[in-house]
Amino acid sequence: MHEHNRHLRDHEFVPADAVSWPALYATEKTPLAEKVVVARYEFGAMTWLVLEYDPEQHRAFCWADLGVNGAEVGYTMLDEIEMLKAGTWVVATRDTEWVPKRFDEAAPPEAWLYTLSERDQEKWRRANA
């Protein structure tokens, strides 16, 4: 992957060992709470917790909090995150101190909602609207 903002970051955006991260769909039968978060990316108030990855497409399955309207679980392109830039020097970064851990240990407290089934999430949202 070509890193557009590498000169502004003191680390590789996608580490060499990313080829060992779970492949896309490899953990689809694993409940979200039990999936392992292999990497954490940040840009301002935005956070991405990577759960699966395709190194050829640079596509990741992750939990993402974009800072507005709550978080979601879905697919994103890491090369698009890498290109994020604010001003002349603020860029998206990877947490280089990150140690892989289960989603229920890695995610912020409010992320518990995403460990529920879609049906139970909808019930909770209706009850708390």
Sequence and secondary structure as in RCSB ss.txt:
>XXXX:A:sequence
MHEHNRHLRDHEFVPADAVSWPALYATEKTPLAEKVVVARYEFGAMTWLVLEYDPEQHRAFCWADLGVNGAEVGY
TMLDEIEMLKAGTWVVATRDTEWVPKRFDEAAPPEAWLYTLSERDQEKWRRANA
>XXXX:A:secstr
   TTGGG SS SS GGGGGS  TTTTTTS GGGSEE EEEEETTEEEEEEEEETTTTEEEEEEE SSS EEEEE
EEHHHHHT EETTTEE EE TT   EEHHHHS GGGGGGGS HHHHHHHHHHT 
